[in-house]
Amino acid sequence: MKKQQRTKLVHEGKYLAEVDIELMMTDDDWSPYLSTEDAYKLDDVREALKRGDTKTAARYGRVYSLTPIAV
């Protein structure tokens, strides 16, 4: 099994987080896939961003505030 580092983007409302995860590469049909810990990490970041809790989300990755330019 090979592991590959990736950055996933999690977007909720006016926030975006870049979260580093590891993809596991195997020869089976389900490849690539996330570890359970990384899946929970992405869920935790999404929930924190929904609540506007950028401090908690920042524990897992880089957090950005999005500003609309045109409507």
mmCIF file as gemmi writes it, N, C-alpha and C atoms, coordinates in Angstrom:
data_model
loop_
_atom_site.group_PDB
_atom_site.id
_atom_site.type_symbol
_atom_site.label_atom_id
_atom_site.label_alt_id
_atom_site.label_comp_id
_atom_site.label_asym_id
_atom_site.label_entity_id
_atom_site.label_seq_id
_atom_site.pdbx_PDB_ins_code
_atom_site.Cartn_x
_atom_site.Cartn_y
_atom_site.Cartn_z
_atom_site.occupancy
_atom_site.B_iso_or_equiv
_atom_site.pdbx_formal_charge
_atom_site.auth_seq_id
_atom_site.auth_asym_id
_atom_site.pdbx_PDB_model_num
ATOM 1 N N . MET Axp A 1 ? 0.845 -1.17 0 1 0 ? 1 A 1
ATOM 2 C CA . MET Axp A 1 ? 0 0 0 1 0 ? 1 A 1
ATOM 3 C C . MET Axp A 1 ? 0.894 1.238 0 1 0 ? 1 A 1
ATOM 4 N N . LYS Axp A 2 ? 0.587 2.154 -0.891 1 0 ? 2 A 1
ATOM 5 C CA . LYS Axp A 2 ? 1.3 3.428 -0.962 1 0 ? 2 A 1
ATOM 6 C C . LYS Axp A 2 ? 0.428 4.512 -0.349 1 0 ? 2 A 1
ATOM 7 N N . LYS Axp A 3 ? 1.067 5.501 0.231 1 0 ? 3 A 1
ATOM 8 C CA . LYS Axp A 3 ? 0.347 6.647 0.783 1 0 ? 3 A 1
ATOM 9 C C . LYS Axp A 3 ? 0.779 7.891 0.032 1 0 ? 3 A 1
ATOM 10 N N . GLN Axp A 4 ? -0.184 8.758 -0.211 1 0 ? 4 A 1
ATOM 11 C CA . GLN Axp A 4 ? 0.068 9.977 -0.972 1 0 ? 4 A 1
ATOM 12 C C . GLN Axp A 4 ? -0.514 11.166 -0.214 1 0 ? 4 A 1
ATOM 13 N N . GLN Axp A 5 ? 0.283 12.193 -0.005 1 0 ? 5 A 1
ATOM 14 C CA . GLN Axp A 5 ? -0.179 13.403 0.672 1 0 ? 5 A 1
ATOM 15 C C . GLN Axp A 5 ? -1.001 14.246 -0.299 1 0 ? 5 A 1
ATOM 16 N N . ARG Axp A 6 ? -2.135 14.722 0.166 1 0 ? 6 A 1
ATOM 17 C CA . ARG Axp A 6 ? -3.006 15.608 -0.63 1 0 ? 6 A 1
ATOM 18 C C . ARG Axp A 6 ? -3.553 16.707 0.259 1 0 ? 6 A 1
ATOM 19 N N . THR Axp A 7 ? -4.016 17.755 -0.366 1 0 ? 7 A 1
ATOM 20 C CA . THR Axp A 7 ? -4.71 18.829 0.338 1 0 ? 7 A 1
ATOM 21 C C . THR Axp A 7 ? -6.146 18.84 -0.145 1 0 ? 7 A 1
ATOM 22 N N . LYS Axp A 8 ? -7.082 18.7 0.796 1 0 ? 8 A 1
ATOM 23 C CA . LYS Axp A 8 ? -8.508 18.749 0.471 1 0 ? 8 A 1
ATOM 24 C C . LYS Axp A 8 ? -9.038 20.127 0.858 1 0 ? 8 A 1
ATOM 25 N N . LEU Axp A 9 ? -9.936 20.645 0.047 1 0 ? 9 A 1
ATOM 26 C CA . LEU Axp A 9 ? -10.584 21.921 0.326 1 0 ? 9 A 1
ATOM 27 C C . LEU Axp A 9 ? -11.959 21.653 0.918 1 0 ? 9 A 1
ATOM 28 N N . VAL Axp A 10 ? -12.235 22.286 2.047 1 0 ? 10 A 1
ATOM 29 C CA . VAL Axp A 10 ? -13.541 22.165 2.699 1 0 ? 10 A 1
ATOM 30 C C . VAL Axp A 10 ? -14.162 23.553 2.683 1 0 ? 10 A 1
ATOM 31 N N . HIS Axp A 11 ? -15.31 23.688 2.004 1 0 ? 11 A 1
ATOM 32 C CA . HIS Axp A 11 ? -15.969 24.98 1.851 1 0 ? 11 A 1
ATOM 33 C C . HIS Axp A 11 ? -17.313 24.935 2.568 1 0 ? 11 A 1
ATOM 34 N N . GLU Axp A 12 ? -17.512 25.869 3.473 1 0 ? 12 A 1
ATOM 35 C CA . GLU Axp A 12 ? -18.792 26.017 4.171 1 0 ? 12 A 1
ATOM 36 C C . GLU Axp A 12 ? -19.075 27.498 4.342 1 0 ? 12 A 1
ATOM 37 N N . GLY Axp A 13 ? -20.196 27.95 3.771 1 0 ? 13 A 1
ATOM 38 C CA . GLY Axp A 13 ? -20.575 29.35 3.917 1 0 ? 13 A 1
ATOM 39 C C . GLY Axp A 13 ? -19.51 30.276 3.367 1 0 ? 13 A 1
ATOM 40 N N . LYS Axp A 14 ? -19.058 31.206 4.218 1 0 ? 14 A 1
ATOM 41 C CA . LYS Axp A 14 ? -18.058 32.176 3.774 1 0 ? 14 A 1
ATOM 42 C C . LYS Axp A 14 ? -16.63 31.755 4.116 1 0 ? 14 A 1
ATOM 43 N N . TYR Axp A 15 ? -16.441 30.491 4.533 1 0 ? 15 A 1
ATOM 44 C CA . TYR Axp A 15 ? -15.113 30.006 4.918 1 0 ? 15 A 1
ATOM 45 C C . TYR Axp A 15 ? -14.652 28.858 4.03 1 0 ? 15 A 1
ATOM 46 N N . LEU Axp A 16 ? -13.336 28.767 3.907 1 0 ? 16 A 1
ATOM 47 C CA . LEU Axp A 16 ? -12.702 27.677 3.175 1 0 ? 16 A 1
ATOM 48 C C . LEU Axp A 16 ? -11.505 27.222 4.004 1 0 ? 16 A 1
ATOM 49 N N . ALA Axp A 17 ? -11.322 25.912 4.108 1 0 ? 17 A 1
ATOM 50 C CA . ALA Axp A 17 ? -10.165 25.372 4.83 1 0 ? 17 A 1
ATOM 51 C C . ALA Axp A 17 ? -9.389 24.436 3.919 1 0 ? 17 A 1
ATOM 52 N N . GLU Axp A 18 ? -8.074 24.528 3.98 1 0 ? 18 A 1
ATOM 53 C CA . GLU Axp A 18 ? -7.18 23.595 3.3 1 0 ? 18 A 1
ATOM 54 C C . GLU Axp A 18 ? -6.698 22.606 4.358 1 0 ? 18 A 1
ATOM 55 N N . VAL Axp A 19 ? -7.04 21.334 4.18 1 0 ? 19 A 1
ATOM 56 C CA . VAL Axp A 19 ? -6.701 20.316 5.164 1 0 ? 19 A 1
ATOM 57 C C . VAL Axp A 19 ? -5.809 19.272 4.5 1 0 ? 19 A 1
ATOM 58 N N . ASP Axp A 20 ? -4.652 19.01 5.107 1 0 ? 20 A 1
ATOM 59 C CA . ASP Axp A 20 ? -3.737 17.997 4.59 1 0 ? 20 A 1
ATOM 60 C C . ASP Axp A 20 ? -4.198 16.614 5.043 1 0 ? 20 A 1
ATOM 61 N N . ILE Axp A 21 ? -4.298 15.691 4.088 1 0 ? 21 A 1
ATOM 62 C CA . ILE Axp A 21 ? -4.723 14.322 4.375 1 0 ? 21 A 1
ATOM 63 C C . ILE Axp A 21 ? -3.794 13.357 3.637 1 0 ? 21 A 1
ATOM 64 N N . GLU Axp A 22 ? -3.928 12.079 3.952 1 0 ? 22 A 1
ATOM 65 C CA . GLU Axp A 22 ? -3.183 11.036 3.26 1 0 ? 22 A 1
ATOM 66 C C . GLU Axp A 22 ? -4.158 10.129 2.525 1 0 ? 22 A 1
ATOM 67 N N . LEU Axp A 23 ? -3.923 9.95 1.232 1 0 ? 23 A 1
ATOM 68 C CA . LEU Axp A 23 ? -4.704 8.99 0.457 1 0 ? 23 A 1
ATOM 69 C C . LEU Axp A 23 ? -3.943 7.672 0.435 1 0 ? 23 A 1
ATOM 70 N N . MET Axp A 24 ? -4.661 6.582 0.657 1 0 ? 24 A 1
ATOM 71 C CA . MET Axp A 24 ? -4.04 5.263 0.615 1 0 ? 24 A 1
ATOM 72 C C . MET Axp A 24 ? -4.33 4.632 -0.737 1 0 ? 24 A 1
ATOM 73 N N . MET Axp A 25 ? -3.266 4.237 -1.411 1 0 ? 25 A 1
ATOM 74 C CA . MET Axp A 25 ? -3.373 3.647 -2.741 1 0 ? 25 A 1
ATOM 75 C C . MET Axp A 25 ? -3.141 2.139 -2.648 1 0 ? 25 A 1
ATOM 76 N N . THR Axp A 26 ? -4.101 1.371 -3.141 1 0 ? 26 A 1
ATOM 77 C CA . THR Axp A 26 ? -3.962 -0.082 -3.187 1 0 ? 26 A 1
ATOM 78 C C . THR Axp A 26 ? -4.371 -0.552 -4.577 1 0 ? 26 A 1
ATOM 79 N N . ASP Axp A 27 ? -4.307 -1.84 -4.791 1 0 ? 27 A 1
ATOM 80 C CA . ASP Axp A 27 ? -4.667 -2.406 -6.094 1 0 ? 27 A 1
ATOM 81 C C . ASP Axp A 27 ? -6.139 -2.791 -6.19 1 0 ? 27 A 1
ATOM 82 N N . ASP Axp A 28 ? -6.919 -2.555 -5.137 1 0 ? 28 A 1
ATOM 83 C CA . ASP Axp A 28 ? -8.326 -2.951 -5.195 1 0 ? 28 A 1
ATOM 84 C C . ASP Axp A 28 ? -9.19 -1.871 -5.834 1 0 ? 28 A 1
ATOM 85 N N . ASP Axp A 29 ? -10.465 -2.171 -6.024 1 0 ? 29 A 1
ATOM 86 C CA . ASP Axp A 29 ? -11.381 -1.267 -6.717 1 0 ? 29 A 1
ATOM 87 C C . ASP Axp A 29 ? -11.747 -0.02 -5.903 1 0 ? 29 A 1
ATOM 88 N N . TRP Axp A 30 ? -11.516 -0.031 -4.593 1 0 ? 30 A 1
ATOM 89 C CA . TRP Axp A 30 ? -11.893 1.092 -3.736 1 0 ? 30 A 1
ATOM 90 C C . TRP Axp A 30 ? -10.788 2.143 -3.628 1 0 ? 30 A 1
ATOM 91 N N . SER Axp A 31 ? -9.69 1.914 -4.251 1 0 ? 31 A 1
ATOM 92 C CA . SER Axp A 31 ? -8.551 2.81 -4.138 1 0 ? 31 A 1
ATOM 93 C C . SER Axp A 31 ? -8.764 4.06 -4.991 1 0 ? 31 A 1
ATOM 94 N N . PRO Axp A 32 ? -8.295 5.209 -4.61 1 0 ? 32 A 1
ATOM 95 C CA . PRO Axp A 32 ? -7.69 5.574 -3.338 1 0 ? 32 A 1
ATOM 96 C C . PRO Axp A 32 ? -8.764 5.848 -2.289 1 0 ? 32 A 1
ATOM 97 N N . TYR Axp A 33 ? -8.373 5.735 -1.021 1 0 ? 33 A 1
ATOM 98 C CA . TYR Axp A 33 ? -9.326 5.999 0.044 1 0 ? 33 A 1
ATOM 99 C C . TYR Axp A 33 ? -8.648 6.676 1.217 1 0 ? 33 A 1
ATOM 100 N N . LEU Axp A 34 ? -9.472 7.244 2.101 1 0 ? 34 A 1
ATOM 101 C CA . LEU Axp A 34 ? -9.001 7.97 3.277 1 0 ? 34 A 1
ATOM 102 C C . LEU Axp A 34 ? -8.94 7.043 4.476 1 0 ? 34 A 1
ATOM 103 N N . SER Axp A 35 ? -8.075 7.376 5.4 1 0 ? 35 A 1
ATOM 104 C CA . SER Axp A 35 ? -8.11 6.679 6.687 1 0 ? 35 A 1
ATOM 105 C C . SER Axp A 35 ? -9.324 7.189 7.459 1 0 ? 35 A 1
ATOM 106 N N . THR Axp A 36 ? -9.711 6.44 8.456 1 0 ? 36 A 1
ATOM 107 C CA . THR Axp A 36 ? -10.845 6.849 9.289 1 0 ? 36 A 1
ATOM 108 C C . THR Axp A 36 ? -10.548 8.167 9.986 1 0 ? 36 A 1
ATOM 109 N N . GLU Axp A 37 ? -9.307 8.325 10.461 1 0 ? 37 A 1
ATOM 110 C CA . GLU Axp A 37 ? -8.934 9.563 11.156 1 0 ? 37 A 1
ATOM 111 C C . GLU Axp A 37 ? -9.046 10.781 10.234 1 0 ? 37 A 1
ATOM 112 N N . ASP Axp A 38 ? -8.598 10.627 8.986 1 0 ? 38 A 1
ATOM 113 C CA . ASP Axp A 38 ? -8.682 11.749 8.046 1 0 ? 38 A 1
ATOM 114 C C . ASP Axp A 38 ? -10.131 12.07 7.689 1 0 ? 38 A 1
ATOM 115 N N . ALA Axp A 39 ? -10.964 11.056 7.567 1 0 ? 39 A 1
ATOM 116 C CA . ALA Axp A 39 ? -12.381 11.294 7.277 1 0 ? 39 A 1
ATOM 117 C C . ALA Axp A 39 ? -13.039 12.062 8.422 1 0 ? 39 A 1
ATOM 118 N N . TYR Axp A 40 ? -12.732 11.659 9.664 1 0 ? 40 A 1
ATOM 119 C CA . TYR Axp A 40 ? -13.281 12.37 10.828 1 0 ? 40 A 1
ATOM 120 C C . TYR Axp A 40 ? -12.721 13.791 10.914 1 0 ? 40 A 1
ATOM 121 N N . LYS Axp A 41 ? -11.452 13.958 10.535 1 0 ? 41 A 1
ATOM 122 C CA . LYS Axp A 41 ? -10.846 15.291 10.545 1 0 ? 41 A 1
ATOM 123 C C . LYS Axp A 41 ? -11.596 16.216 9.588 1 0 ? 41 A 1
ATOM 124 N N . LEU Axp A 42 ? -11.897 15.73 8.383 1 0 ? 42 A 1
ATOM 125 C CA . LEU Axp A 42 ? -12.635 16.545 7.415 1 0 ? 42 A 1
ATOM 126 C C . LEU Axp A 42 ? -14.037 16.866 7.921 1 0 ? 42 A 1
ATOM 127 N N . ASP Axp A 43 ? -14.682 15.891 8.564 1 0 ? 43 A 1
ATOM 128 C CA . ASP Axp A 43 ? -16.009 16.122 9.153 1 0 ? 43 A 1
ATOM 129 C C . ASP Axp A 43 ? -15.943 17.178 10.25 1 0 ? 43 A 1
ATOM 130 N N . ASP Axp A 44 ? -14.919 17.094 11.113 1 0 ? 44 A 1
ATOM 131 C CA . ASP Axp A 44 ? -14.772 18.065 12.2 1 0 ? 44 A 1
ATOM 132 C C . ASP Axp A 44 ? -14.553 19.476 11.665 1 0 ? 44 A 1
ATOM 133 N N . VAL Axp A 45 ? -13.753 19.593 10.625 1 0 ? 45 A 1
ATOM 134 C CA . VAL Axp A 45 ? -13.501 20.908 10.022 1 0 ? 45 A 1
ATOM 135 C C . VAL Axp A 45 ? -14.795 21.462 9.431 1 0 ? 45 A 1
ATOM 136 N N . ARG Axp A 46 ? -15.541 20.631 8.704 1 0 ? 46 A 1
ATOM 137 C CA . ARG Axp A 46 ? -16.796 21.08 8.099 1 0 ? 46 A 1
ATOM 138 C C . ARG Axp A 46 ? -17.787 21.562 9.167 1 0 ? 46 A 1
ATOM 139 N N . GLU Axp A 47 ? -17.917 20.794 10.247 1 0 ? 47 A 1
ATOM 140 C CA . GLU Axp A 47 ? -18.836 21.188 11.322 1 0 ? 47 A 1
ATOM 141 C C . GLU Axp A 47 ? -18.388 22.485 11.993 1 0 ? 47 A 1
ATOM 142 N N . ALA Axp A 48 ? -17.085 22.636 12.214 1 0 ? 48 A 1
ATOM 143 C CA . ALA Axp A 48 ? -16.57 23.863 12.83 1 0 ? 48 A 1
ATOM 144 C C . ALA Axp A 48 ? -16.835 25.068 11.935 1 0 ? 48 A 1
ATOM 145 N N . LEU Axp A 49 ? -16.63 24.915 10.636 1 0 ? 49 A 1
ATOM 146 C CA . LEU Axp A 49 ? -16.88 26.032 9.719 1 0 ? 49 A 1
ATOM 147 C C . LEU Axp A 49 ? -18.362 26.376 9.661 1 0 ? 49 A 1
ATOM 148 N N . LYS Axp A 50 ? -19.23 25.373 9.735 1 0 ? 50 A 1
ATOM 149 C CA . LYS Axp A 50 ? -20.679 25.646 9.756 1 0 ? 50 A 1
ATOM 150 C C . LYS Axp A 50 ? -21.055 26.503 10.953 1 0 ? 50 A 1
ATOM 151 N N . ARG Axp A 51 ? -20.408 26.25 12.101 1 0 ? 51 A 1
ATOM 152 C CA . ARG Axp A 51 ? -20.691 27.014 13.323 1 0 ? 51 A 1
ATOM 153 C C . ARG Axp A 51 ? -19.973 28.356 13.331 1 0 ? 51 A 1
ATOM 154 N N . GLY Axp A 52 ? -19.063 28.581 12.378 1 0 ? 52 A 1
ATOM 155 C CA . GLY Axp A 52 ? -18.271 29.808 12.373 1 0 ? 52 A 1
ATOM 156 C C . GLY Axp A 52 ? -17.101 29.74 13.338 1 0 ? 52 A 1
ATOM 157 N N . ASP Axp A 53 ? -16.766 28.546 13.807 1 0 ? 53 A 1
ATOM 158 C CA . ASP Axp A 53 ? -15.691 28.322 14.771 1 0 ? 53 A 1
ATOM 159 C C . ASP Axp A 53 ? -14.372 28.136 14.021 1 0 ? 53 A 1
ATOM 160 N N . THR Axp A 54 ? -13.787 29.253 13.602 1 0 ? 54 A 1
ATOM 161 C CA . THR Axp A 54 ? -12.559 29.193 12.812 1 0 ? 54 A 1
ATOM 162 C C . THR Axp A 54 ? -11.365 28.752 13.652 1 0 ? 54 A 1
ATOM 163 N N . LYS Axp A 55 ? -11.409 28.98 14.953 1 0 ? 55 A 1
ATOM 164 C CA . LYS Axp A 55 ? -10.31 28.573 15.828 1 0 ? 55 A 1
ATOM 165 C C . LYS Axp A 55 ? -10.17 27.048 15.838 1 0 ? 55 A 1
ATOM 166 N N . THR Axp A 56 ? -11.279 26.342 15.962 1 0 ? 56 A 1
ATOM 167 C CA . THR Axp A 56 ? -11.24 24.878 15.936 1 0 ? 56 A 1
ATOM 168 C C . THR Axp A 56 ? -10.833 24.378 14.563 1 0 ? 56 A 1
ATOM 169 N N . ALA Axp A 57 ? -11.37 24.955 13.512 1 0 ? 57 A 1
ATOM 170 C CA . ALA Axp A 57 ? -11.034 24.535 12.151 1 0 ? 57 A 1
ATOM 171 C C . ALA Axp A 57 ? -9.552 24.755 11.862 1 0 ? 57 A 1
ATOM 172 N N . ALA Axp A 58 ? -8.968 25.809 12.426 1 0 ? 58 A 1
ATOM 173 C CA . ALA Axp A 58 ? -7.562 26.12 12.184 1 0 ? 58 A 1
ATOM 174 C C . ALA Axp A 58 ? -6.625 25.107 12.827 1 0 ? 58 A 1
ATOM 175 N N . ARG Axp A 59 ? -7.108 24.297 13.77 1 0 ? 59 A 1
ATOM 176 C CA . ARG Axp A 59 ? -6.274 23.234 14.35 1 0 ? 59 A 1
ATOM 177 C C . ARG Axp A 59 ? -5.943 22.167 13.318 1 0 ? 59 A 1
ATOM 178 N N . TYR Axp A 60 ? -6.776 22.042 12.293 1 0 ? 60 A 1
ATOM 179 C CA . TYR Axp A 60 ? -6.624 20.989 11.298 1 0 ? 60 A 1
ATOM 180 C C . TYR Axp A 60 ? -6.015 21.475 9.984 1 0 ? 60 A 1
ATOM 181 N N . GLY Axp A 61 ? -6.021 22.772 9.75 1 0 ? 61 A 1
ATOM 182 C CA . GLY Axp A 61 ? -5.497 23.274 8.484 1 0 ? 61 A 1
ATOM 183 C C . GLY Axp A 61 ? -5.569 24.79 8.403 1 0 ? 61 A 1
ATOM 184 N N . ARG Axp A 62 ? -5.357 25.29 7.219 1 0 ? 62 A 1
ATOM 185 C CA . ARG Axp A 62 ? -5.377 26.731 6.972 1 0 ? 62 A 1
ATOM 186 C C . ARG Axp A 62 ? -6.809 27.161 6.641 1 0 ? 62 A 1
ATOM 187 N N . VAL Axp A 63 ? -7.275 28.231 7.277 1 0 ? 63 A 1
ATOM 188 C CA . VAL Axp A 63 ? -8.656 28.697 7.115 1 0 ? 63 A 1
ATOM 189 C C . VAL Axp A 63 ? -8.651 30.061 6.448 1 0 ? 63 A 1
ATOM 190 N N . TYR Axp A 64 ? -9.55 30.219 5.484 1 0 ? 64 A 1
ATOM 191 C CA . TYR Axp A 64 ? -9.679 31.471 4.74 1 0 ? 64 A 1
ATOM 192 C C . TYR Axp A 64 ? -11.112 31.97 4.829 1 0 ? 64 A 1
ATOM 193 N N . SER Axp A 65 ? -11.259 33.273 4.822 1 0 ? 65 A 1
ATOM 194 C CA . SER Axp A 65 ? -12.566 33.909 4.742 1 0 ? 65 A 1
ATOM 195 C C . SER Axp A 65 ? -12.772 34.327 3.296 1 0 ? 65 A 1
ATOM 196 N N . LEU Axp A 66 ? -13.888 33.948 2.706 1 0 ? 66 A 1
ATOM 197 C CA . LEU Axp A 66 ? -14.161 34.257 1.311 1 0 ? 66 A 1
ATOM 198 C C . LEU Axp A 66 ? -14.988 35.536 1.215 1 0 ? 66 A 1
ATOM 199 N N . THR Axp A 67 ? -14.629 36.38 0.278 1 0 ? 67 A 1
ATOM 200 C CA . THR Axp A 67 ? -15.351 37.629 0.046 1 0 ? 67 A 1
ATOM 201 C C . THR Axp A 67 ? -15.854 37.65 -1.387 1 0 ? 67 A 1
ATOM 202 N N . PRO Axp A 68 ? -17.177 37.773 -1.569 1 0 ? 68 A 1
ATOM 203 C CA . PRO Axp A 68 ? -17.707 37.842 -2.937 1 0 ? 68 A 1
ATOM 204 C C . PRO Axp A 68 ? -17.235 39.132 -3.634 1 0 ? 68 A 1
ATOM 205 N N . ILE Axp A 69 ? -16.888 38.993 -4.89 1 0 ? 69 A 1
ATOM 206 C CA . ILE Axp A 69 ? -16.434 40.16 -5.66 1 0 ? 69 A 1
ATOM 207 C C . ILE Axp A 69 ? -17.582 40.738 -6.476 1 0 ? 69 A 1
ATOM 208 N N . ALA Axp A 70 ? -18.397 39.867 -7.082 1 0 ? 70 A 1
ATOM 209 C CA . ALA Axp A 70 ? -19.535 40.33 -7.885 1 0 ? 70 A 1
ATOM 210 C C . ALA Axp A 70 ? -20.749 39.487 -7.543 1 0 ? 70 A 1
ATOM 211 N N . VAL Axp A 71 ? -21.903 40.098 -7.69 1 0 ? 71 A 1
ATOM 212 C CA . VAL Axp A 71 ? -23.155 39.388 -7.388 1 0 ? 71 A 1
ATOM 213 C C . VAL Axp A 71 ? -23.891 39.112 -8.671 1 0 ? 71 A 1
